Amino acid sequence: MFQGYALGQSASRKWKIPSIPNGTDITGRGHPDMIVSLYTGGAHCCLMHYVFELEPSFRLLATLNARDTWPAYFADLDGNHHYFYLAEDWTFAYWWGSFAGSPNHSVVLQYVDDAKGGGFHLAIEKMKTPAPTSEEWGASLRSVREELALDRANMANSLPNVLWNEVMGLIYTDHSDLAWKFLDEIGPEAQAGDKPDLAAFCSTLKTSPYWADLEPTLRNTPPACANAKPGRR
C-alpha cells in the first residue's frame, strides 16, 4: 500500500472491517465524528487514525498510533452502535531480537470522557478471556521448554519471543496471576545468563502507551516487576 490519507472507514470483506461513514458517532459523546487514517508507507510502519469531532465545533479528539498493526480499525462489537478500536501493542518491537520475534498482543480501546479531556483507553472487559484449560496450559509449557532445550544446545531458537509472548498474553487477558505462575513453572533457567528476565520485561512493559490502564489489573505482582523502572532493556 502506498503512503496516503483516507476519510472514513471503508469496508473490507477480506479483513472483516465494517464501513463507517463520516458523521458516525464513534466516541459515544453524542456528536458526529470523522475518521482520518494515514498510512506512512515503508517497512513495518505506520498506521495512524485521527478522530475529529465535527459538531458543535470542529476539533481533533484523538490520535491513535497503531504502528505495525494491520489492519487496525473501529468496530461495533456489541451491535449497539458503541464503537471500539482494535489494534495491537507493539511496545516490544525489536526487543531482544528481530521484528518477527517481537512479543505483541491485541488491544481493544474505547473512548472515555475523563477529567483530562477524554481519550481512548483499554477496554479491559473486552480483552478478558477464560483462563487457559489444562491442555492449553500444558501445550504452552511444552512450547517454551522446547525452545529452552534448543538454547541449552546453543541452537538458534526463539525463546525470548515464545516465553514472553505467553506472559504478555496472560497479562493482557486479565490473568496476570497466571503469568507469574507460568514463569515459576518454567523455572529460572529461562531468565538466566544473557536472556531477558522479568525485570527487563516489566521495564519495557511500563513504557507501553497502555500501561496506565494495564497496571491496575495486575495482581500479586512480583517485586522484580513491581520495582522495575520504565525503560527499554
N, C-alpha and C positions, 0 to 999 in steps of 0.2 A: 504494500500500500504506500502511496506517495504522501508526502507531507501535505497537510491541509486542514481546513476547518470545515465543520458541518453543523447545520442548525437542526434542532430537534433530534429525536432518536428514531432512526429508520428501522423497520422490522428486518430480521434475518431469520429465515427458516433454518438455515444451517446451524446457527448458534442459538436458536430459540430465543431471540431477542424480540420483545414486543415493540410495536410502533407507539411512540409517544409524541403527539403533535405539540408544537409550541402553544402556550396558553394553558397547558395542563398544570394543575396544582400538584406538584410533586413533593412539596415540603409539608403539606398539611396546615399551612398558615392561612388558607382560605383566599389566596391571591394567585393569579395566573403567573406561571413561570416560563422561562425559556432555557433550554439546554443548548450549550455550545460545546462541541467536542473538538479537540485538537490532537492530531497525531503528528509527532515531530519528525518521524522517519528515522532512519539509522538503525544500527544494531541494538536490539533489546529495548529501546526506549523512544519515546514515552507517549502514553495516552493520558490525556487530561480532559476533565469535564468542568465547565463553568456553569453555575446555576444563577440565572438572573431573575429577579422578581420584577414583573412588568408593571404592576399596579400595587398600591396607589402611586408609587413613584418608582422609576426605573433604577435598579441598583443591583450590584453584584452581591449575592448572598453567600456563595461558597465556591471554593476552588478545590477540586478533587483530583489528586495526582495518583492515577492508577499504575504509574510506572510501567512495568513489563506485563501487566495483566492484559490478556486478550482472549475474549472480549471482557470489558468492564461495562456495565450498563445498569439502567434503572428497571425495576420490575415491581408489579403489584402482586406480591406473593400470596396474599390472602383473598384476592378478588373483592376488595372493599375500597378500591381507589386510594389506598395508602401505599406510597411507593418507598422501596428500599433501593440501596445502591450496592451492587455486587461486584467485588474486586478481590484483590489479594494483598497480603502484606509481604513486601519484598525487602524488608529491613536487612535480611541476611544474604542479599545478593553478593556473590563472590566471597562469602565468609568461609575462610579456611579451604578454599578450593575454587573450582570453575563455576561459572554461572549455572551450568547444567546440574551441578551438585549442590546448589544452594537450597537450604531449608526454606519453605514458604508455606503459607496457609491462606485459604479463602477467608474473606471477611464480609459481613453484611452490615451496612451502615443505614442509619435513619436520621432524619433531621430532627433536632431537638432545640426548642426555644429555651434559652437559659440566660442567666444574668450577664454573660459575656457577649450577648448579642445573637446567640444561636449558632448552630453549626451541625455538621454530620458527625455522629458518634456510633460506636459499635452497638449493634442491636443484639445484645448477648443472648436474649431469649431465642432469636432466630438462628443462632450459631450452636446452641446446645444440641448434643446428640446423646443417645443412650450410651451407657458405659460399655466398653468392649466385652463381648462374650468371652468365655474361657478359651474357645477355639481361636478367636481373633487375637486375644492376648498372647496365646502360645505362638501363633504364627509371627507376630511382631517380634517376640523374643528370639525366635529362631532366625529371623532375618538379620537382626543385629548381631547375634552370635556367629553367624556365618561370615559376616564382614570382619568381626573381631578375629576369627580364625585366619582369614586372609592377611590381616595386619600382623599377626604373630609370625606368619610365613614370609613377611616382607614382600607381599604381592600387592599389586595395585588394587585398591579397594575404595569403597565409598562409605566407610564407617561414620565419619562426621555427618554426612548428609542423612544416612539411614537412621542413625541414633537420634539426632536432634530434630529430624523431621517428625519422628514418632512423639518425642517430648513436646514439640510445638503443637502438634495436632491435639494432644490431650489437653494442653493448656487452653487452646483456642475453642475447645468444645466444652469448656467448663468442668474439666476433670483434672485440675492441677494436682490434687492429692494423688491421683493415679500416675501422673507424670513423675512425681518424686519416687513413688513405689517402683515404677518401671526402671528408673536409674538404679535403685537399690538392688533389684533382681538381676540386672545386667552385671553389676559389680564394678568396683573401682578401676579395674584394668582398662575399661573403655574410655576412661578420662585421664589415664596416666601418661607420663612422658611428654611427648610433644603434641598430644591430642588435646583438643579443646575440652575444658571441664565446665561444670555447672556455672561457676563464677563468670567464665568467659561468655557463655551463652546468655546469662541474665544481664551481663554488662551491655551486650548488644541489643537484647530484647528491650531494655529500658530506653533505647533511642528510637523505638518504633513510634510512629505518629499515633498509634492506638494504645500506647502504654497507659495513659491516664485512665482510659476506660477499662483496660485489662487488669490493672493492678488490684482493684477492689475485688476481683473474682478469685484471686489466688488464696488458697487455704493451706495452713501449716507450712508456709514457705521455709525451706531450709536456710540457715544462716548464710551459706555460700551464695545463695541467690539474693536473699534479703539485703545483705550488706554490699553487694556488688555495685560499683559506681558506674553510671551510664557512660558508655564509650565503646568504640569498635575495638575488639580484642581478637 
